[in-house]
């Protein structure tokens, strides 16, 4: 019992580190949003120089907190599902969860073609550069907006569930909390039918992917879909 309490206290501290780091980074990004967007649009500046500060802001919001915690606790990323076991089912099932969101995109005539990270400010400029620049830029983009944003949810979910365990498999407080957090961060909130459908689609993607991760004990499904589907259409 005493060991369980120690784990809860330590994990609670981890969550506070993640929250404080994320909120601080988000505040800085919001304060600098205007300058960053203008800088990212300056064609006379090499694209990698424009990409790096924007990517650092993204990493600060979705990645820095869990990195700090893992370094402090000496926890390997593999502890949170980055392993080879059940990787194919994890990826396939996670991809299937995007069907409702893709359906909405087609129904409302908002399909703009497929391109990973097309909603990121700098992606078009990165892809229009030379091959070395395009490869380096897409790797940076995939790390900040793909790997860490997806993996961030896996780590946070585990930390929340360690503090607030549930006796029911489907009642996963970490997955529920991350789904709600994602809805709020991405502004998928509203009262029109389209807003409600968008919110439900985001919940299906995040909560569903985290439950797939729970079932398969593999986080590569989250990472894969955040790289190849989340901002890709």
C-alpha positions as CSV (number, residue, x, y, z in Angstrom):
1,X,0.0,0.0,0.0
2,X,2.8,2.4,0.9
3,X,4.6,1.7,-2.4
4,X,1.4,2.4,-4.3
5,X,1.1,5.8,-2.6
6,X,4.7,6.5,-3.4
7,X,4.1,5.7,-7.1
8,X,1.0,8.0,-7.1
9,X,2.9,10.9,-5.5
10,X,5.8,10.5,-7.9
11,X,3.5,10.2,-10.9
12,X,1.5,13.2,-9.7
13,X,4.7,15.2,-9.7
14,X,5.5,13.9,-13.2
15,X,2.1,15.2,-14.4
16,X,2.7,18.6,-12.8
17,X,6.0,18.8,-14.6
18,X,4.3,18.0,-17.9
19,X,1.5,20.5,-17.3
20,X,3.7,23.3,-16.2
21,X,6.1,22.8,-19.1
22,X,3.3,22.5,-21.6
23,X,1.4,25.6,-20.4
24,X,4.6,27.6,-20.3
25,X,5.5,26.6,-23.8
26,X,2.0,27.2,-25.0
27,X,2.0,30.7,-23.5
28,X,5.3,31.5,-25.2
29,X,4.1,30.2,-28.5
30,X,0.8,32.2,-28.3
31,X,2.7,35.4,-27.4
32,X,5.1,34.9,-30.3
33,X,2.5,33.6,-32.8
34,X,2.4,36.7,-34.9
35,X,6.1,37.0,-35.2
36,X,6.5,33.3,-35.9
37,X,3.9,33.3,-38.6
38,X,5.5,36.3,-40.3
39,X,9.0,34.8,-40.0
40,X,7.8,31.5,-41.4
41,X,6.5,33.3,-44.5
42,X,9.7,35.2,-45.3
43,X,10.8,33.6,-48.6
44,X,14.2,35.3,-48.4
45,X,15.1,33.3,-45.3
46,X,16.3,29.6,-45.9
47,X,13.4,27.3,-45.1
48,X,15.2,25.3,-42.5
49,X,15.9,28.4,-40.5
50,X,12.2,29.3,-40.7
51,X,11.2,25.8,-39.7
52,X,13.4,25.3,-36.7
53,X,11.8,27.9,-34.3
54,X,8.3,26.8,-35.3
55,X,9.2,23.2,-34.7
56,X,10.8,24.1,-31.3
57,X,7.5,25.7,-30.3
58,X,5.6,22.7,-31.3
59,X,8.0,20.4,-29.5
60,X,7.7,22.6,-26.4
61,X,4.0,22.2,-26.3
62,X,3.9,18.5,-27.2
63,X,7.1,16.7,-26.3
64,X,9.3,18.7,-24.0
65,X,7.4,17.9,-20.8
66,X,7.4,14.1,-21.4
67,X,11.1,14.3,-22.4
68,X,12.0,16.0,-19.1
69,X,10.0,13.5,-17.1
70,X,11.6,10.5,-18.8
71,X,15.1,12.0,-18.3
72,X,14.4,12.7,-14.6
73,X,12.9,9.2,-14.0
74,X,15.4,7.5,-16.3
75,X,12.5,5.9,-18.2
76,X,13.0,4.7,-21.7
77,X,10.5,5.5,-24.4
78,X,10.1,1.7,-24.9
79,X,8.4,1.6,-21.5
80,X,5.5,3.5,-23.0
81,X,4.9,1.1,-26.0
82,X,7.6,1.9,-28.5
83,X,8.5,-1.7,-29.2
84,X,8.1,-4.3,-31.9
85,X,5.4,-6.5,-30.4
86,X,2.0,-6.2,-32.2
87,X,3.2,-3.2,-34.2
88,X,1.2,-4.2,-37.3
89,X,-2.2,-4.6,-35.6
90,X,-1.5,-1.4,-33.7
91,X,-0.9,0.6,-36.9
92,X,-3.7,-1.0,-38.9
93,X,-6.4,-0.5,-36.1
94,X,-5.2,3.0,-35.5
95,X,-5.6,3.9,-39.2
96,X,-9.1,2.5,-39.3
97,X,-10.1,5.0,-36.6
98,X,-9.6,7.8,-39.1
99,X,-12.5,6.6,-41.3
100,X,-15.1,8.8,-39.7
101,X,-12.9,11.9,-40.0
102,X,-12.0,11.1,-43.6
103,X,-15.7,10.6,-44.3
104,X,-16.6,14.0,-43.0
105,X,-13.8,15.5,-45.1
106,X,-15.3,14.1,-48.3
107,X,-19.0,14.7,-47.3
108,X,-18.3,18.4,-46.7
109,X,-16.1,18.8,-49.8
110,X,-13.0,19.6,-47.9
111,X,-10.6,17.1,-49.5
112,X,-7.5,18.9,-50.6
113,X,-5.4,15.9,-51.6
114,X,-3.0,13.9,-49.5
115,X,0.2,15.3,-48.1
116,X,1.6,14.6,-44.7
117,X,1.7,17.8,-42.5
118,X,0.1,19.9,-45.2
119,X,-1.6,22.0,-42.4
120,X,1.8,22.9,-40.9
121,X,2.9,26.4,-42.0
122,X,6.3,25.4,-43.5
123,X,5.5,22.1,-45.2
124,X,4.9,23.4,-48.7
125,X,8.1,25.5,-48.6
126,X,10.1,22.5,-47.3
127,X,8.9,20.2,-50.1
128,X,9.7,22.8,-52.7
129,X,13.3,22.9,-51.7
130,X,16.2,20.8,-52.9
131,X,16.2,17.1,-52.0
132,X,18.6,17.3,-48.9
133,X,16.6,20.3,-47.6
134,X,13.2,18.5,-48.2
135,X,14.4,15.4,-46.4
136,X,15.9,17.3,-43.5
137,X,12.8,19.5,-43.2
138,X,10.4,16.7,-43.3
139,X,12.3,14.7,-40.7
140,X,12.2,17.7,-38.4
141,X,8.5,18.2,-39.1
142,X,7.7,14.5,-38.6
143,X,9.6,14.6,-35.2
144,X,7.8,17.7,-33.9
145,X,4.3,17.3,-35.3
146,X,4.2,13.5,-35.7
147,X,6.3,11.5,-33.3
148,X,6.2,13.7,-30.2
149,X,2.6,14.9,-30.6
150,X,1.4,11.3,-30.9
151,X,3.7,9.7,-28.4
152,X,2.9,12.6,-25.9
153,X,-0.6,11.2,-25.5
154,X,0.7,7.7,-24.7
155,X,3.0,8.9,-21.9
156,X,0.4,11.2,-20.4
157,X,-2.2,8.5,-20.5
158,X,0.0,6.1,-18.5
159,X,0.8,8.8,-16.0
160,X,-2.8,9.7,-15.5
161,X,-3.8,6.0,-15.1
162,X,-1.1,5.5,-12.5
163,X,-2.6,8.3,-10.4
164,X,-6.2,7.5,-11.1
165,X,-6.6,3.7,-11.8
166,X,-10.0,2.5,-13.1
167,X,-11.5,-0.9,-12.3
168,X,-13.1,-1.0,-15.8
169,X,-11.1,-1.6,-19.0
170,X,-13.1,0.8,-21.2
171,X,-13.2,3.5,-18.4
172,X,-9.7,4.7,-19.1
173,X,-9.2,8.1,-17.4
174,X,-6.0,8.8,-19.2
175,X,-7.5,8.1,-22.7
176,X,-10.6,10.1,-21.8
177,X,-8.6,13.0,-20.5
178,X,-6.3,13.1,-23.6
179,X,-9.3,13.0,-25.9
180,X,-10.9,15.9,-24.2
181,X,-7.6,17.8,-24.1
182,X,-7.1,17.2,-27.9
183,X,-10.7,18.5,-28.6
184,X,-10.0,21.7,-26.6
185,X,-6.5,22.3,-28.1
186,X,-7.6,21.9,-31.7
187,X,-10.8,23.8,-31.2
188,X,-13.2,21.0,-32.2
189,X,-15.9,22.5,-30.0
190,X,-19.2,24.0,-31.2
191,X,-23.0,23.6,-31.4
192,X,-23.6,23.1,-35.1
193,X,-24.0,19.6,-36.5
194,X,-20.6,19.8,-38.2
195,X,-18.9,20.9,-35.0
196,X,-20.4,18.0,-33.1
197,X,-19.3,15.6,-35.9
198,X,-15.8,17.0,-35.8
199,X,-15.6,16.6,-32.1
200,X,-16.8,13.0,-32.2
201,X,-14.3,12.2,-35.0
202,X,-11.4,13.6,-32.9
203,X,-12.6,11.7,-29.8
204,X,-12.8,8.5,-31.9
205,X,-9.3,9.0,-33.2
206,X,-7.6,9.9,-29.9
207,X,-9.5,7.8,-27.4
208,X,-9.7,4.9,-29.9
209,X,-6.0,5.0,-30.7
210,X,-5.1,5.0,-27.0
211,X,-7.4,2.0,-26.4
212,X,-5.7,0.3,-29.4
213,X,-2.4,1.1,-27.7
214,X,-3.7,-0.3,-24.5
215,X,-4.8,-3.5,-26.1
216,X,-1.7,-4.1,-28.2
217,X,0.7,-2.5,-25.7
218,X,2.3,-0.7,-28.7
219,X,2.4,3.0,-29.3
220,X,3.6,2.9,-32.9
221,X,0.0,3.1,-34.1
222,X,-0.4,6.6,-32.5
223,X,3.0,7.7,-33.9
224,X,2.3,6.4,-37.4
225,X,-1.1,8.0,-37.7
226,X,0.1,11.3,-36.4
227,X,2.8,11.3,-39.0
228,X,0.8,10.0,-42.0
229,X,-2.8,11.0,-41.3
230,X,-3.4,13.6,-38.6
231,X,-2.5,16.7,-40.7
232,X,-2.4,15.0,-44.1
233,X,-5.7,15.9,-45.7
